[in-house]
Amino acid sequence: MSNTFNLEMGSRIRKRREYLGYTREQFAEKAAISERFATEIELGNRGMSIATLKRMCEVLKVSSDYIISGREEKTDNSVIVDMFKNVDEKYIPYAEELLKVFIRSMNE
């Protein structure tokens, strides 16, 4: 793998880890790798096995396609999740309740 490829993958992993609020140590533990290995991957100095990639994707809640190429696969739910990204956390319970009421009314 080229160094540019590893740098880009590592950058996407680091950004997603930070977005989810994981320290590198927490991420490494959840992905069953060493913190040093996680650092090397994020810096683009090392590649990883398919098994490691799979575990990282599960922890980061992204597809392998996103890690490898940067393409995001949008699911139906991801649109709703994206809407909540910039909402102050104190308003999330209200928004959830509104959605529940709305969905219930659609099903009646």
Residue frames relative to the residue before (quaternion, step in Angstrom):
aa qw qx qy qz dx dy dz
M 1.0000 0.0000 0.0000 0.0000 0.00 0.00 0.00
S 0.4715 -0.6752 0.4846 0.2949 3.52 -1.01 0.79
N 0.6258 -0.5526 0.4026 0.3754 3.51 -1.24 0.53
T 0.6237 0.5425 -0.3407 0.4479 3.62 1.02 -0.77
F 0.6315 0.5352 -0.3177 0.4624 3.56 1.01 -0.87
N 0.6769 0.4835 -0.2855 0.4761 3.59 0.88 -0.95
L 0.6316 0.5347 -0.3308 0.4537 3.60 1.02 -0.79
E 0.6754 0.4946 -0.2941 0.4611 3.57 0.93 -0.91
M 0.6495 0.4973 -0.3195 0.4784 3.59 0.95 -0.83
G 0.6611 0.5210 -0.3029 0.4470 3.57 0.89 -0.93
S 0.6432 0.5256 -0.3126 0.4608 3.54 1.03 -0.81
R 0.6553 0.4977 -0.3159 0.4722 3.59 0.96 -0.82
I 0.6329 0.5226 -0.3287 0.4673 3.59 1.01 -0.80
R 0.6708 0.4995 -0.3015 0.4579 3.59 0.86 -0.96
K 0.6719 0.5029 -0.3079 0.4483 3.60 0.85 -0.93
R 0.6663 0.4892 -0.3031 0.4742 3.57 0.95 -0.85
R 0.6188 0.5395 -0.3363 0.4613 3.60 1.00 -0.82
E 0.6849 0.4788 -0.2797 0.4726 3.56 0.88 -0.96
Y 0.6155 0.5523 -0.3381 0.4491 3.58 1.03 -0.80
L 0.7068 0.4400 -0.2510 0.4938 3.58 1.02 -0.83
G 0.5020 -0.6977 0.3932 0.3265 3.58 1.28 -0.09
Y 0.4538 0.6773 -0.4608 0.3506 3.59 1.18 0.42
T 0.3912 -0.6357 0.5996 0.2887 3.51 -1.12 0.67
R 0.6385 -0.5079 0.3821 0.4340 3.57 -1.18 0.28
E 0.6258 0.5414 -0.3348 0.4508 3.58 1.04 -0.74
Q 0.6592 0.4992 -0.3073 0.4709 3.61 0.91 -0.89
F 0.6523 0.5183 -0.3086 0.4589 3.56 0.94 -0.92
A 0.6607 0.5129 -0.3098 0.4521 3.57 0.87 -0.95
E 0.6519 0.5142 -0.3183 0.4575 3.57 0.93 -0.85
K 0.6793 0.4904 -0.2891 0.4632 3.58 0.90 -0.93
A 0.7187 0.4256 -0.2372 0.4961 3.60 1.08 -0.74
A 0.3978 -0.7504 0.4413 0.2896 3.59 1.34 0.03
I 0.5375 0.5447 -0.4510 0.4593 3.55 0.88 1.07
S 0.5777 -0.5696 0.4302 0.3958 3.57 -1.22 0.21
E 0.6064 -0.5530 0.4215 0.3856 3.55 -1.19 0.50
R 0.6249 0.5410 -0.3341 0.4531 3.59 1.03 -0.76
F 0.6511 0.5046 -0.3142 0.4719 3.59 0.96 -0.85
A 0.6270 0.5283 -0.3287 0.4688 3.59 1.01 -0.82
T 0.6356 0.5262 -0.3180 0.4669 3.58 0.99 -0.83
E 0.6664 0.5076 -0.2960 0.4588 3.58 0.88 -0.97
I 0.6463 0.5033 -0.3200 0.4760 3.60 1.01 -0.77
E 0.6772 0.4993 -0.2985 0.4505 3.59 0.84 -0.95
L 0.6861 0.4674 -0.2787 0.4827 3.58 1.07 -0.68
G 0.4931 -0.6812 0.4127 0.3500 3.57 1.28 -0.19
N 0.4723 0.6955 -0.4226 0.3386 3.57 1.26 0.27
R 0.7858 0.2056 -0.0977 0.5751 3.58 1.21 -0.46
G 0.3483 -0.6743 0.6042 0.2427 3.50 -1.30 0.46
M 0.3054 -0.7486 0.5546 0.1967 3.56 -1.24 -0.22
S 0.5612 -0.5825 0.4653 0.3594 3.53 -1.29 0.35
I 0.6622 -0.4800 0.3914 0.4218 3.55 -1.30 0.24
A 0.6404 0.5329 -0.3267 0.4462 3.59 0.97 -0.85
T 0.6592 0.4909 -0.3055 0.4808 3.58 0.98 -0.83
L 0.6246 0.5354 -0.3314 0.4620 3.58 0.98 -0.83
K 0.6468 0.5268 -0.3139 0.4535 3.58 0.93 -0.89
R 0.6675 0.4901 -0.3042 0.4708 3.60 0.89 -0.91
M 0.6475 0.5193 -0.3236 0.4543 3.58 0.96 -0.85
C 0.6467 0.5217 -0.3176 0.4569 3.58 0.96 -0.85
E 0.6390 0.5200 -0.3235 0.4653 3.58 1.01 -0.78
V 0.6690 0.4912 -0.2963 0.4727 3.58 0.94 -0.89
L 0.7441 0.4147 -0.2148 0.4778 3.57 0.93 -0.94
K 0.3363 -0.7756 0.4708 0.2523 3.59 1.33 -0.15
V 0.5416 0.5518 -0.4325 0.4639 3.55 0.91 1.06
S 0.5433 -0.5952 0.4697 0.3604 3.56 -1.28 0.27
S 0.5946 -0.5443 0.4387 0.3972 3.55 -1.24 0.38
D 0.5690 0.5916 -0.3784 0.4280 3.58 1.13 -0.58
Y 0.6358 0.5172 -0.3311 0.4676 3.59 1.01 -0.75
I 0.6729 0.4899 -0.3087 0.4603 3.60 0.83 -0.94
I 0.7222 0.4591 -0.2542 0.4507 3.58 0.85 -0.98
S 0.8486 0.1930 -0.0641 0.4884 3.59 0.73 -1.02
G 0.4901 -0.6624 0.4343 0.3640 3.57 1.20 -0.38
R 0.5295 0.6153 -0.4182 0.4076 3.60 1.26 -0.01
E 0.2413 -0.7729 0.5724 0.1295 3.53 -0.84 0.98
E 0.2816 -0.7295 0.6029 0.1582 3.49 -0.99 0.91
K 0.2188 -0.7907 0.5611 0.1104 3.56 -0.52 1.17
T 0.1698 -0.7506 0.6300 0.1042 3.53 -0.90 0.95
D 0.6935 -0.4599 0.3338 0.4430 3.55 -1.21 0.25
N 0.6882 0.4894 -0.2791 0.4571 3.57 0.96 -0.87
S 0.5959 0.6016 -0.3768 0.3755 3.59 1.06 -0.63
V 0.5807 0.5706 -0.3796 0.4395 3.60 1.11 -0.55
I 0.6646 0.4886 -0.2929 0.4836 3.57 0.95 -0.89
V 0.6402 0.5205 -0.3219 0.4644 3.57 0.94 -0.86
D 0.6396 0.5337 -0.3247 0.4479 3.61 0.94 -0.85
M 0.6214 0.5558 -0.3430 0.4327 3.59 1.05 -0.74
F 0.7181 0.4652 -0.2446 0.4562 3.57 1.06 -0.74
K 0.4461 0.7334 -0.4375 0.2680 3.61 1.21 -0.24
N 0.7876 0.3219 -0.1650 0.4987 3.59 0.93 -0.83
V 0.4845 0.6521 -0.4395 0.3833 3.57 1.28 0.27
D 0.5069 -0.6313 0.4941 0.3167 3.55 -0.95 0.90
E 0.5597 -0.6605 0.3918 0.3113 3.59 -0.84 1.00
K 0.6157 0.5643 -0.3655 0.4110 3.59 1.04 -0.59
Y 0.6894 0.4681 -0.2804 0.4764 3.61 1.22 -0.41
I 0.4505 0.7180 -0.4386 0.2987 3.61 1.22 -0.23
P 0.6615 0.4989 -0.3429 0.4426 3.68 0.79 -0.82
Y 0.6361 0.5177 -0.3332 0.4652 3.61 1.04 -0.71
A 0.6543 0.5095 -0.3057 0.4677 3.57 0.96 -0.88
E 0.6344 0.5239 -0.3278 0.4644 3.58 1.00 -0.80
E 0.6560 0.5085 -0.3095 0.4641 3.58 0.94 -0.86
L 0.6384 0.5206 -0.3259 0.4639 3.58 0.98 -0.81
L 0.6526 0.5096 -0.3121 0.4658 3.58 0.96 -0.84
K 0.6352 0.5302 -0.3307 0.4539 3.58 0.97 -0.83
V 0.6657 0.4936 -0.2999 0.4726 3.57 0.91 -0.93
F 0.6505 0.5222 -0.3107 0.4557 3.57 0.94 -0.88
I 0.6794 0.4816 -0.2924 0.4700 3.59 0.86 -0.93
R 0.6250 0.5356 -0.3328 0.4601 3.58 1.00 -0.80
S 0.6785 0.4896 -0.2967 0.4604 3.58 0.92 -0.91
M 0.6293 0.5247 -0.3394 0.4620 3.62 1.07 -0.59
N 0.6994 0.4763 -0.2622 0.4639 3.57 1.08 -0.71
E 0.6157 0.5613 -0.3463 0.4313 3.61 1.22 -0.21
